[in-house]
């Protein structure tokens, strides 16, 4: 179902002509995951779709306009990719589009002023993805989570080409040689396929929901039938004089007739669901829409029974209990964000906070840098510094989780701000886990660090974002005291 090599070549050849010198005017992210790049070319807007959906991955010009409501359902990582791509590629001009490595990888080169950036789209069947890379092929953002087990594709690492594998021996030519726009043929084909798959998935979901509804209706009919049998027995016992009334009727007047109507209604509801299942199975044209309307009516709730439908008030059935009003829902418990470094850094360390609440600590001096990095930071925390060894140490107290890309960018901007690097130009920032750091010998400077595995980010200057993260200094995150022994470090909470 994914584009073959020949089809990718045909699409790339068409895109190279249509988007030559085009300027990026917008980035829209959609579920799938997918990205629509809007370009200004020749006085008109062209939209390029890059879809990283497994088994449906493709790229082509599209006429569809992104749905705002659909964009709100995309994962956080896809939204971060869209935001980062727009910041890096805004008003960037396309300098080239070509297929790379003799594989299903398409590279789109951009010139943004004096900077060079690229989008690498892996149009594979199982694990497609889209990467934003800098001029050194270092990954700055990715559209979908990396699922490769044999390639190190992480933020800050260099892009690694796909491993060698055998391609399909039979190359499909579904869109080549048909005349007209290749993108139009690709779009029409995949629109039809996705609509067909959508109908099939909707059919399966509706059928499962109808089976559940049928089971509920049958269970309800059985319960009402049992109540009717019990009521008839009580009524017969009263009529035969087997029950002494003692001034109170154990059975309401008309209770038998009322429950008989309920049994008939429940049986009719079950028969209706069976009829809908039969029409689905037979493939009737409007069966799916009828089933959806029925399920929608059930989800909205049935109207309450009218008082005229119930037996006359007088006395209750034996054993009946008055319905109690539902108890109010308890207020949701206040959620706390666990912070592994519960006792925080020592006095003097600059304390900041990312948008997601993650603490970010900055060392104000070389001696404090060594103490913060090797005594306070835990093994899973992230460490940052401007590449080249000049600058303050920055600790992202995230524990063993991978923080959002926005948090890493905030911490990297702090590393640049508190370093001797020029904050008005792009700067490389080194990122590593604390466990991958070692202290050098005694003759080395106090803030010297030996780094094992690390990643590299290229950070553009962003004065507005820097001011925002600097304004969070001293903000107190939600702290949860550790249940075990106190971690190694000073006995002071982060404040």
N, C-alpha and C positions, 0 to 999 in steps of 0.2 A: 504493500500500500504506500510505502514511502517512495519518494522520487528516486529513480535510478540515476546512475552516473550520466548517461546520455541525456536524460531529461534535465538534470541539474545543469549540464553544459548549455543546453538550449535556453533555459531560463536565464542563466548568468550572461549569456551573449546578448539577450534582449535587454537585461537590466543595465549592462555596460553602456548601451547606446541611450536608453531612456533617461538614465540618471547621471550621465556624464556632466560633471561640474555642478550637480544639484546641491542645494544648501539645506541642511536639516532645519526644519521648522517646528518639530514637535515629536514627542515620544508618548505613545498610548499603550498601556499594558492591559491585556485581556486575560480571562481565564483560559486554561488550556494546558500549559501557559503559552501565551502568544504576545508578540509585540508588533505594533504598527508604527513604522517610522514615516513621518510626514515630511516631504521634501518640496521645496520651491524650485521649479525648473521651467524655464521659458515662460514665465508669467502664469503658470498654473500649478496646482498642488497635486503631487503624486504620492500615493500611499503604498508602502512596501510592507507586506506581511511576512513575519518570521515566526512560524508556528513550531514550537518544541514539544508538541503532543506526541507521545509514543505511538508509533505505527501510522501517524498522520502528519509527520513532520514535513514541512515544505516551505519554500519561499517563492513569492511572486507578487506582482503588482495587484492591488485589490481596489475595488470600488466601494467596499463596505465601510461604513463609518462606525467607529467604536461606540458601544452602548455604555453610557455612564453608569447605569445600575449594575451592569455586568462587571465593570471595572472595580466596583466596590467589593466584589467577592474574591478578588485575586489574593494569593498569599502575601505575607509581609515581605518575603524575600524578593518576589517579583516587583512589588512596589518600590523596594529599595533599589533594585536594578534600574527601574525606569527613572527614578530621581537621580541616581548617580550618572546614568548615561546622558540625561539631559544636561546636567552640570558640566560633564566632560566634553560633550559633542555639540553643545549649543552653537548654532550658526557655523557649524563645521561643514566644509566642502568635500564632497566625495572625490577622491583622487584615483580610485581603482576598485574594481570588483572582479574577483577571479576565484576559481576552484583551486584548492591547495592540497599538497601531499599526494596527489593522485587518488584522493579519497572523497567521501561525502562531506567535505569541509569547505565552506565558502567564506572568503575573507573580504570585508568591506573596509577600505582604507579611508581615513578622514584627515584633513588638514584643518586644524583649529588655530588660526594665527601661525605661530612658529612651532606649535606642538603637533605631534603626530599620534593619532589614536586609531584603533581598529576594533571591529566587531567580527568575531569568529563564530560562525554558525555551524554546528555539527548536525547535519541533516541525516542522522542515522535512524534506524528503525526502533531499537530498544531504548536507548538512552540519549535522545537528542538534547541539545543545550545551546545556549547563546552566551558568549563571554565578551566582556569589555576589557581590552588590554591596552597598555600604554606602548610607547615606542620601543620598549625592551621586551615586549611580549609578556609582561607581568600582569596577572589577572587582577583587575580592579573591581569587578562585579560579575555575577553570573545570574542568569534568569531563573534556573531551576536548581534544586539541590544536586550535587554531584553524586552519581551512583556508581562510578567506576571504582573497581576494587584494585586495579593494577596501575592506575595513573594518579599522581599527586596533583589534583586540580583544586586548589584552595585559594582564597584571597591572599594576594601577596606572593604567590609562587608563580614561576614561569609556566606558561602554557606548554603542555606536553602533547605532541601530535598523537592521533589514535594509533593503536597497535596494528600491526599488519594482520590482515585477515583475508580470506577468500571472498571475493564479491560474487554476486549472482552470475552464473555463467550465461544466463539468458537475459539480455537487456531489453526491457520493455520500451516501446516507442508509442506511448499512449497520446502524447501531445505534440510529437514532432511530425512535420510533413502534412499537417492538417490545414495549413494556411491561416492567416490572421495572427492574432496575438497569442503567444504561448501562455502568458500569464492568464489570459481570459479562459483558455481551455483548462488550465490547471485549477483555476478558481471554480469553474462550473462543475468539474468532476468532483472536487472535494466537497463542495456545497451539497451535491447530491448524496455523496457517501455519508457525510455527517448527518444529513437529514434522515437518511435511511437508518443509520445507527441510532439516532435519537428516537425514532419511532420504535425501533426494536427494544431499546432500554425502557422506554415509557410503557410498552406493552408488557414487559416482564414485571415492572414495578406495579402497574395497575392490576395485573393478574394476581400477584402476591397479596396486594391489599384487599382484593375481593375475596380471596380464600380466607384471610383473617376475618373479614366482615361476616362471611358465611358461618364460620365457626362461632363467632360471637352471637349471631342471630339464632343459631341452632341451640346453643347453650341457654340463651334467654327463653326460647320457646319451651325447652325442657323444664326450666325452673317455674315458668308460669303454669305449665300443665300440672306439675306436682302441687303447686298451690291450689289450683282448681280442684284437683282430686281431694285434697284435704278439706277444702271448703265444702264440697259436696257431702263428704262424710259427716262433717259437723252439722250441716243443715238437715241431713237425714236423721241424725241422732236427736236433734231438737224436735223434728216432726214426729218421731216415734216415742217421744217422752223419755228417752234414755238420759237426757241432760236436764238437771234442775236449773231453771233460769235464775232464781234468787234475785228477781227484780232487774236483771240485766241480760240483754241478748248477747250471746257469744258470737253471733254472726250478723253482719249488717244486712239491712234489707236490700235486696238486689245484688248482693256480693257475687253470687254465682253467675248471674248474667253479665256482670261487669268483667269478671275474670274470663268468661267465655269469649267476650269481645277481644280481650287482650291476647288470648291464645290464637284467635283468628288473625289478628293484626301481626303477631310475631311470625306465624306461619307464612303469611303473605309477604313479609319482609324477606324471609329466607328464600322464598320462591323467586322473588325479584332478583336477588343476588345470583341464584342459580341460573336464571335466565340471562343475566349479563355475562356470566362465565361461558354459557353456551354460545352466545353471539360472538364473544371474543374468539372462542375456539373455531367457530365456523368462518371467521374472517369477514363478518358483515361490515359494510363501509363505515357506518356511524357508531359502531359498537364501542370503540375506544373513547370517543367523546361522551357517549352516554354514561360509560363507567366512570369517567372523570367527574361528570356532573353529580353522579350519585355519591361518590366519595367526598366531593366538596361539600355537599349538603349534610353528610354525616359528620364531617369535621367541624362544621359550624354549630352543631348541636341541634337536637330535636326540640321543638317547642314544648313547653310544659303542658301536661294534661289539663284540660278545662275542668272546672268544678262540676259541670253538668255531666261529664263522662264518668265521674266517680259515684259510688253508692251514696245514698242520702245520709247525712250526718245523724247520728243517734247513739249508736254504741259501736265500739271497736271490735275487731276480730280478737279472739283470745290469743294472747301472746304478742300482739302487735305493740310496737314501741314507737312513740312519737319521734319524728325525725329531728335531730338536733342541727342547729345551724353549724356550718363548717367553721372549724377553728381558724382564726387568722393565721396566715403563714408567718413563721418566725422570721425576724429580721436577719438578713444574711450576715454571717460572722465577718468581722473585719479581717481582710486578708493582709498578711504581712509578707514582705519580700525577704526571704532568707539571705543573709549576708554571711559568707563563710568566715571572713575576717571580722568576727564580732567585736573584737577589742580595738580594732582600728589601728592607725599608724601612731607613731610617737608625736609629742607636741612639736610644732614647727613645720610639719609637713603640710603642703597646700592640699586642701580637700575640695574636690569638685564632684559633680554628679551628672551622668548622661540622662537623656530624655526617658529611658526606660528604668531609671532609678539606680543603675549600676554605679557604685563609687569609683572615682578616678582619683588617684593620689600622685602628687608630683613632689619630687625631692628638691628642696631649695638650695642644697649645697652638696659637694662631692662626698663628704663624710656621711651625711644623712642619706645619700643615694645608696651607698653600700648597705647601710642598716635597713633601709626600706626594702631593698630588693632581696637581701639574703636572710633577714631576720623576721620581717613582718609578712611579706608576700608568701602565699602558700604555693605549693608545687604546681597547681593547675591554673593559677592566675596568669594573666597576660602582662608581659613587660614590653615597653616601647622606648625607643630613643631614635633621634635623627641619625641616619646612617652615616658613618664616618667617625663616630665616637665623640662628637662634640655636642653636649647638651644634657639636660636633666633626664633622670630616670622617671618613667611614668608607669604606674601599676594600675591595671584594670582588674578590680576585685570581682571577677566573674565566676571563679571556681572552675569546675570541669565543663561548664556549658560554653557553647560558641555564641558570643554576644552578637547582636544585630550589627550590620555594616555601619549604621549610623553611629553607634557607640564607638566603634573602632575609629571612625573619622573624627569624632569629637576628641578622643584621646590623642590621636595623631596631631591634631591642630594644637593641643596643649603642649605636646612634645616640641613642636616647632616654635611655639611662642616662648617657651622657657629654654631655648637653646641659642647658640650664637649664629644660627643659620638665618639667611635672609627670608623674612616672612612674606615678601612680595613676589617671590618666584616659587616655582615648583620645587618640592623637597622630597627626597626618599626617606621613609621612616621604616625602621627595622622593628619587626614584631616577633616575639618568641614566647613560649611558655616558660614559667619560672624554673621548671625542672631541667630545661635545656641550657641553663646558665651555670657558669663556674667562676669562682674568684681566682684571679691570677696570683702570682707570687707576691711577696712582701714589698719588692722594689717597684711594683706597678703603682700607678696613681690610685687614689682611693675609690674613684668611680669607674675604674677599669673593669671590664666584664669579658669573659670568654664565652662566645655564643656558639652553640651547637646548631641544631636545626632552627631555622628562622624563615620568615616571610618578609617581603618588601612591598611597601605601598608607596605610590607616587601621589602626593597630596598637593592639590592646587590651592592657592591662597583664597581664603574666604573670610573676609574681615567681619561680616555680619554674623556668621556662624561662630567665629572665634569669640566675639563679644558676648554672644548668648551663653556659650559654655563657661566663659570666665565669670559671668554674672551668677553662676550657681555655686560659687565658692562659699563654703560654710554651710550649705544646705544639708540638713540632717536626714539621711536615709532611714527607712524602717529597719530596725535591728532586731534580730532574734538571738538570744543567748544560746550558745552551744550546749548540748546536753551532755557531752563528754568532757574530757579534760580540757583545760584552757590551752589554746594554741600558743605556740612559741612566739613571744613578742611582748611588748609592754602592756600593762593592765590599764589601758585607757580606751574608752569607747570613741568611735568616730563621731565627731561633733562638727 
